[in-house]
Amino acid sequence: MMNAVKSRIQFAMSWIRRQPPKVKAFLAVVSAMAVLVFLRVIVHDNEYLFLASEAVHATGISVLIYKLTKERTCAGLSLKTQELTALYLGVRLYCSFVMEFDLHTLLDSAAFFTTLWVIYMIRLKLRATYMEDKDNFVIYYVVVPCIVVSFLIHPSTHHHIINRLFWALCVYLEAVSVLPQLRVMQNTKIVEPFTAHYVFALGIARFLNCAHWILEVLDTRGGLLTALGYGTYGLWPFMVILSEIIQTFILADFCYYYVQSLMGGQLVLRLPSGVV
């Protein structure tokens, strides 16, 4: 029975792979909408989706910890993605402490300090295995635009302007933080299992986070948009949602090939030309 199901899934994914980009994009949108409807039916409190996102992210970090401590290698990992992650988590922690301390503050704290440990391992302990020549994404290309956009579009809540600017900055940085990791995989074309598991976990976490915001907006009938503060020209709430969607679609292609590789029983993920 399981073999028959697996065979059908492989056939479906093979058919999807042969379709032109526009058809793939359409199928991706339809699939995402179907999953959102499913989540809307089974999840009665959207906060659980946010917590699930944090849990999946923590699982991905746990995979990194195993890779770095047991395998004693950081090959295939992007130091720059980890640095961007530490940057946006640090900014978000500041915002949490001065604006709204809650459970997410504790979860972000754990993620932040774990990410700092990963950076320490890559920079110092496992430097010999770091693929610096492959990790060639220029992070200034994303950090500077994020800073500029945060000045232009940020929330208009009652908080101090500095806090509102930082809030916007962490949202924008999170949306693009995975780009250096995708560049490393694009350069190598071969992704070993633990790195693939980590990036896939990021993709699932981003989708759950995106689903949380979209469903929350629908459930509150737009009330959440008001709570976020409309910001410049009323664009801030839409930028938050857009950032979540961008994060999800950045990783969507990789997640597709990850599932395809998993169903095919391959331990090492080989990415076709043009992916990520």
BELUR-V661115 format. One record per backbone hydrogen bond with DSSP energy under -1.0 kcal/mol. NH is the residue of the N-H (numbers start at 0). CO is the residue of the C=O. If there is no record, write none. Layout:
# BELUR-V661115
NH;CO, NH;CO
This chain:
# BELUR-V661115
4;0, 5;1, 6;2, 7;3, 8;4, 9;5, 10;6, 11;7, 12;8, 13;9, 14;10, 15;11, 16;12, 17;13, 18;15, 23;19, 24;20, 25;21, 26;22, 27;23, 28;24, 29;25, 30;26, 31;27, 32;28, 33;29, 34;30, 35;31, 36;32, 37;33, 38;34, 39;35, 40;36, 41;37, 42;38, 47;44, 49;45, 50;46, 51;47, 52;48, 53;49, 54;50, 55;51, 56;52, 57;53, 58;54, 59;55, 60;56, 61;57, 62;58, 63;59, 64;60, 65;61, 66;62, 67;63, 68;64, 69;65, 70;65, 76;73, 81;77, 82;78, 83;79, 84;80, 85;81, 86;82, 87;83, 88;84, 89;85, 90;86, 91;87, 92;88, 93;89, 94;90, 95;91, 96;92, 97;93, 98;94, 105;101, 106;102, 107;103, 108;104, 109;105, 110;106, 111;107, 112;108, 113;109, 114;110, 115;111, 116;112, 117;113, 118;114, 119;115, 120;116, 121;117, 122;118, 123;119, 124;119, 125;120, 128;125, 129;126, 131;129, 134;130, 135;133, 140;137, 141;138, 142;138, 143;139, 145;141, 146;142, 147;143, 148;144, 149;145, 150;146, 151;147, 152;148, 163;159, 164;160, 165;161, 166;162, 167;163, 168;164, 169;165, 170;166, 171;167, 172;168, 173;169, 174;170, 178;175, 181;177, 182;178, 183;179, 184;180, 185;181, 186;182, 187;183, 188;184, 190;268, 195;191, 196;192, 197;193, 198;194, 199;195, 200;196, 201;197, 202;198, 203;199, 204;200, 205;201, 206;202, 207;203, 208;204, 209;205, 210;206, 211;207, 212;208, 213;209, 214;210, 215;211, 216;212, 217;213, 218;214, 219;215, 221;216, 222;219, 225;221, 226;222, 227;223, 233;230, 234;231, 235;229, 238;234, 239;235, 240;236, 241;237, 242;238, 243;239, 244;240, 245;241, 246;242, 247;243, 248;244, 249;245, 250;246, 254;250, 255;251, 256;252, 257;253, 258;254, 259;255, 260;256, 261;257, 262;258, 263;259, 264;261, 265;260, 268;190, 270;188, 274;271
